[in-house]
Amino acid sequence: MESAATVTQLLFRWSQGDQAALEELAPRVQRELYSLARSHLKRGRPNQTLQPTALINEAWLRLIGRLPNIQWENRSHFFGIAARLMRIVLVDHARARHAVKRGGAVEPLTLDDANLLSPGKAPEILEVNEALDQLAKVDERKAKVIELRYFGGMTREEIAAALGLTLPTVKRDLRLAEAWLRRFLVGGSVYDRRSLETY
């Protein structure tokens, strides 16, 4: 893993328009992006057609396209944005496959690490995406914590640093958001903020 300070300096230079910083940054973050992409795809269906390199390339192109709108704060901010873009790429890929199948089944996204569902039924990526969007409407911070953990592959400590939270708050947010998502994915109903705090 590259030094957080080195990556942060390169991100700052890149956000200031220094293209040489981008060229230096790319190989330094490639290994972690590949690991993140493999983690995403490992949770997908067994015959996944999207490969880690294709996922990284598509996310990277979208990342570069957002440069004028992003002032990078640090390494965690970068990987948080990269995780969100990978999620968007996976959702777009699932929607395209679903459209091609003309109503066929959407590919499942297994979230075994999160224990979001009871064994036997893996949620589909489009269901997970909808659930995270609904959670963000109820509690945006908890949705970000979940996204950074399960799509960004960040540790609880990294999430706390990235979002300026305490470690106990991150642990509590993860526990409550996972319970909320489990109920949403099983029941498909919209739950409000009050219900989120009662799990």
Helices and strands as residue ranges (DSSP letters): H 4-15, H 19-42, H 52-65, G 67-69, H 75-100, G 112-114, H 125-138, H 140-146, I 147-151, H 156-163, H 167-187, H 193-196
